[in-house]
Amino acid sequence: MVEFALVMPLFFALVFGIVDGSRLVFSNNSLAQAVREAARLAAVQASHVAEVPCLAPTCPATSSVLVDNVTASAMAVVQGAQPGLVVYVTCTQAGATVPSGAWTAHNDCASSNAAGGVVSVRIVEQISPITPILAIPFPLIPMSASSSMTIP
């Protein structure tokens, strides 16, 4: 019985640590998939922002509608999306520098949505671990992914 009492806390910590690690890998993969889907949607819809007459299946009226559409697309892909999921969308003209790192800005895709331009999407999410040993020092673990696509 003494051996059981000494080994079981370590065993449970190991098992729950594996579960948390698996959740983080799953969240990372679903975040990467969501950002790819959102970037594709943004690239397709960015070329039709404020287009009159609308010749595409959907033409966002403004850049904020485009951001709303991209956010909805990302939320649909991310399984169990936390309320803290944040989506950033930016468009750059052809030949301009694409944002990198931890950028957190939106810009008006109506002014830089010409063919050959680049639309970039970044998603930031906070994951809370279920293992009490991890939850004390890391109550929320930040994760992010970004993707860029050329506007057709």
C-alpha contacts under 8 A as a table, 3 or more apart, distances in Angstrom:
res1	aa1	res2	aa2	distance
1	M	4	F	5.03
1	M	5	A	6.29
2	V	5	A	5.11
2	V	6	L	6.30
3	E	6	L	5.12
3	E	7	V	6.05
4	F	7	V	5.27
4	F	8	M	5.81
5	A	8	M	5.75
5	A	9	P	7.31
6	L	9	P	6.71
6	L	10	L	7.58
7	V	10	L	5.48
7	V	11	F	6.16
8	M	11	F	4.88
8	M	12	F	6.02
9	P	12	F	5.19
9	P	13	A	6.07
10	L	13	A	5.07
10	L	14	L	6.13
11	F	14	L	5.12
11	F	15	V	6.21
12	F	15	V	5.05
12	F	16	F	6.03
13	A	16	F	5.31
13	A	17	G	5.84
13	A	131	T	7.57
13	A	133	I	7.68
14	L	17	G	5.03
14	L	18	I	6.21
15	V	18	I	5.17
15	V	19	V	6.35
16	F	19	V	4.87
16	F	20	D	6.13
16	F	130	I	7.69
16	F	131	T	5.73
17	G	20	D	5.12
17	G	21	G	6.06
17	G	131	T	6.54
18	I	21	G	5.02
18	I	22	S	6.06
19	V	22	S	5.08
19	V	23	R	6.21
20	D	23	R	4.99
20	D	24	L	6.25
20	D	129	P	6.04
20	D	130	I	6.59
20	D	131	T	6.79
21	G	24	L	5.12
21	G	25	V	6.32
22	S	25	V	5.13
22	S	26	F	6.10
23	R	26	F	5.03
23	R	27	S	5.98
24	L	27	S	5.01
24	L	28	N	6.05
24	L	127	I	7.68
25	V	28	N	5.07
25	V	29	N	6.22
26	F	29	N	5.16
26	F	30	S	6.14
27	S	30	S	5.17
27	S	31	L	5.91
27	S	78	V	7.78
27	S	79	Q	7.90
28	N	31	L	5.09
28	N	32	A	6.18
28	N	143	M	7.17
28	N	144	S	7.90
28	N	145	A	7.96
29	N	32	A	5.12
29	N	33	Q	6.25
30	S	33	Q	5.02
30	S	34	A	6.00
30	S	77	V	6.99
30	S	78	V	5.52
30	S	79	Q	7.04
31	L	34	A	5.00
31	L	35	V	6.14
31	L	78	V	6.12
31	L	123	I	7.36
31	L	144	S	7.26
31	L	145	A	6.34
32	A	35	V	5.28
32	A	36	R	6.28
32	A	145	A	5.80
32	A	146	S	7.48
33	Q	36	R	5.19
33	Q	37	E	6.25
33	Q	77	V	7.28
34	A	37	E	5.17
34	A	38	A	5.98
34	A	73	S	7.53
34	A	74	A	4.92
34	A	75	M	7.69
34	A	77	V	5.21
34	A	78	V	6.03
35	V	38	A	4.96
35	V	39	A	5.93
35	V	74	A	6.56
35	V	121	V	6.47
35	V	122	R	6.70
35	V	123	I	6.48
35	V	145	A	6.53
35	V	146	S	6.00
35	V	147	S	6.06
36	R	39	A	5.17
36	R	40	R	6.21
36	R	146	S	7.88
36	R	147	S	6.01
37	E	40	R	5.15
37	E	41	L	6.23
37	E	73	S	7.25
37	E	74	A	7.12
38	A	41	L	5.09
38	A	42	A	6.00
38	A	70	V	5.26
38	A	71	T	7.43
38	A	73	S	5.88
38	A	74	A	5.65
38	A	121	V	6.92
39	A	42	A	4.96
39	A	43	A	5.99
39	A	70	V	7.68
39	A	119	V	6.92
39	A	120	S	6.39
39	A	121	V	5.55
39	A	147	S	6.16
39	A	148	S	6.18
39	A	149	M	6.18
40	R	43	A	5.14
40	R	44	V	6.27
40	R	149	M	6.65
41	L	44	V	5.25
41	L	45	Q	6.06
41	L	70	V	6.58
41	L	73	S	7.84
42	A	45	Q	5.18
42	A	46	A	5.52
42	A	66	L	6.98
42	A	67	V	7.97
42	A	70	V	6.15
42	A	119	V	6.71
42	A	121	V	7.94
43	A	46	A	5.26
43	A	47	S	6.96
43	A	118	V	7.51
43	A	119	V	5.79
43	A	149	M	6.13
43	A	150	T	6.43
43	A	151	I	4.79
43	A	152	P	7.08
44	V	47	S	6.26
44	V	48	H	7.67
44	V	151	I	6.54
44	V	152	P	6.85
45	Q	48	H	5.35
45	Q	49	V	6.64
45	Q	58	T	7.13
45	Q	59	C	6.53
45	Q	60	P	6.97
45	Q	66	L	7.06
46	A	49	V	5.43
46	A	60	P	8.00
46	A	66	L	7.15
46	A	109	C	6.36
46	A	110	A	7.39
46	A	113	N	5.69
46	A	119	V	7.63
46	A	151	I	7.04
47	S	113	N	5.11
47	S	114	A	6.19
47	S	115	A	6.87
47	S	151	I	6.47
47	S	152	P	7.25
48	H	51	E	5.14
48	H	54	C	7.40
48	H	56	A	7.13
48	H	58	T	7.81
48	H	59	C	5.18
48	H	60	P	6.76
48	H	113	N	7.89
49	V	59	C	5.77
49	V	60	P	5.00
49	V	61	A	5.81
49	V	62	T	5.94
49	V	63	S	6.67
49	V	66	L	7.46
49	V	109	C	7.24
49	V	110	A	5.54
49	V	113	N	7.61
50	A	59	C	6.79
50	A	60	P	6.26
50	A	61	A	4.69
50	A	62	T	5.87
50	A	110	A	6.75
51	E	54	C	5.38
51	E	55	L	7.80
51	E	59	C	6.49
51	E	61	A	7.53
52	V	55	L	7.95
54	C	57	P	7.88
54	C	58	T	7.50
54	C	59	C	5.91
55	L	59	C	7.84
56	A	59	C	6.24
60	P	63	S	7.11
60	P	65	V	5.57
60	P	66	L	5.57
61	A	65	V	6.43
61	A	66	L	7.90
62	T	65	V	5.32
62	T	66	L	6.57
62	T	110	A	6.98
63	S	66	L	4.91
63	S	67	V	6.26
63	S	108	D	5.71
63	S	109	C	5.52
63	S	110	A	6.14
64	S	67	V	4.99
64	S	68	D	6.17
65	V	68	D	4.94
65	V	69	N	6.17
66	L	69	N	5.10
66	L	70	V	6.20
67	V	70	V	5.07
67	V	71	T	6.03
67	V	87	V	7.87
67	V	88	Y	7.67
67	V	89	V	6.42
68	D	71	T	5.08
68	D	72	A	6.15
69	N	72	A	5.17
69	N	73	S	6.21
70	V	73	S	5.04
70	V	74	A	6.23
70	V	87	V	7.83
71	T	74	A	5.11
71	T	75	M	6.12
71	T	86	V	7.91
71	T	87	V	5.90
72	A	75	M	5.10
72	A	76	A	6.20
73	S	76	A	5.22
73	S	77	V	6.62
74	A	77	V	5.29
74	A	78	V	6.23
74	A	87	V	7.95
75	M	78	V	5.36
75	M	79	Q	7.84
75	M	81	A	6.38
75	M	85	L	7.97
76	A	79	Q	7.48
78	V	81	A	5.50
81	A	85	L	6.65
82	Q	85	L	5.82
82	Q	125	E	7.08
82	Q	126	Q	7.07
82	Q	127	I	7.51
84	G	124	V	7.96
84	G	125	E	5.96
84	G	126	Q	6.27
85	L	123	I	7.02
85	L	124	V	5.79
85	L	125	E	4.62
85	L	126	Q	7.12
86	V	123	I	5.66
86	V	124	V	5.21
86	V	125	E	6.55
87	V	121	V	7.02
87	V	122	R	5.78
87	V	123	I	4.56
87	V	124	V	6.57
88	Y	104	T	6.20
88	Y	105	A	6.36
88	Y	106	H	5.88
88	Y	121	V	5.62
88	Y	122	R	5.09
88	Y	123	I	6.38
89	V	105	A	7.34
89	V	106	H	5.29
89	V	107	N	7.18
89	V	119	V	7.16
89	V	120	S	5.75
89	V	121	V	4.64
89	V	122	R	6.63
90	T	105	A	7.01
90	T	106	H	5.06
90	T	107	N	5.13
90	T	108	D	7.32
90	T	109	C	6.77
90	T	119	V	5.76
90	T	120	S	5.31
90	T	121	V	6.65
91	C	107	N	6.56
91	C	108	D	7.16
91	C	109	C	5.24
91	C	112	S	6.03
91	C	113	N	6.76
91	C	117	G	7.14
91	C	118	V	5.71
91	C	119	V	4.31
91	C	120	S	6.25
92	T	96	A	6.05
92	T	97	T	7.37
92	T	98	V	6.72
92	T	109	C	7.94
92	T	112	S	5.80
92	T	113	N	7.60
92	T	117	G	5.70
92	T	118	V	5.24
92	T	119	V	6.34
93	Q	96	A	5.56
93	Q	112	S	5.31
93	Q	113	N	7.08
93	Q	114	A	7.08
93	Q	116	G	7.32
93	Q	117	G	4.36
93	Q	118	V	6.35
94	A	114	A	7.98
94	A	115	A	7.91
94	A	116	G	5.23
94	A	117	G	4.13
94	A	118	V	6.53
95	G	117	G	7.56
98	V	118	V	7.26
98	V	120	S	7.33
98	V	148	S	7.83
99	P	103	W	6.63
99	P	120	S	7.41
100	S	103	W	6.49
103	W	122	R	7.87
108	D	111	S	6.00
108	D	112	S	7.26
109	C	112	S	5.31
109	C	113	N	5.56
110	A	113	N	5.74
112	S	117	G	6.96
113	N	117	G	6.20
113	N	151	I	7.13
114	A	117	G	5.70
114	A	151	I	7.08
115	A	150	T	7.71
115	A	151	I	5.20
115	A	152	P	5.15
116	G	150	T	5.77
116	G	151	I	5.40
116	G	152	P	6.31
117	G	150	T	5.70
117	G	151	I	5.31
118	V	148	S	6.50
118	V	149	M	5.57
118	V	150	T	4.42
118	V	151	I	5.64
119	V	148	S	5.59
119	V	149	M	5.54
119	V	150	T	6.34
119	V	151	I	6.65
120	S	146	S	7.16
120	S	147	S	5.71
120	S	148	S	4.14
120	S	149	M	6.52
121	V	146	S	5.51
121	V	147	S	5.49
121	V	148	S	6.33
122	R	144	S	7.06
122	R	145	A	5.73
122	R	146	S	4.12
122	R	147	S	6.60
123	I	144	S	5.47
123	I	145	A	5.53
123	I	146	S	6.32
124	V	142	P	7.17
124	V	143	M	5.85
124	V	144	S	4.31
124	V	145	A	6.82
125	E	142	P	5.92
125	E	143	M	5.31
125	E	144	S	6.14
126	Q	140	L	5.62
126	Q	141	I	5.41
126	Q	142	P	4.53
126	Q	143	M	6.11
127	I	140	L	5.41
127	I	141	I	4.99
127	I	142	P	6.35
127	I	143	M	7.33
128	S	135	A	7.06
128	S	138	F	7.83
128	S	139	P	5.81
128	S	140	L	4.65
128	S	141	I	6.14
129	P	132	P	7.65
129	P	134	L	6.39
129	P	135	A	5.48
129	P	138	F	7.65
129	P	139	P	6.90
129	P	140	L	7.15
129	P	141	I	7.64
130	I	134	L	7.63
130	I	135	A	6.64
131	T	134	L	5.42
131	T	135	A	5.99
132	P	135	A	4.85
132	P	136	I	6.26
133	I	136	I	5.92
133	I	137	P	7.61
134	L	137	P	5.96
134	L	138	F	5.79
134	L	139	P	7.50
135	A	138	F	4.99
135	A	139	P	4.60
135	A	140	L	7.55
136	I	139	P	5.90
138	F	141	I	6.20
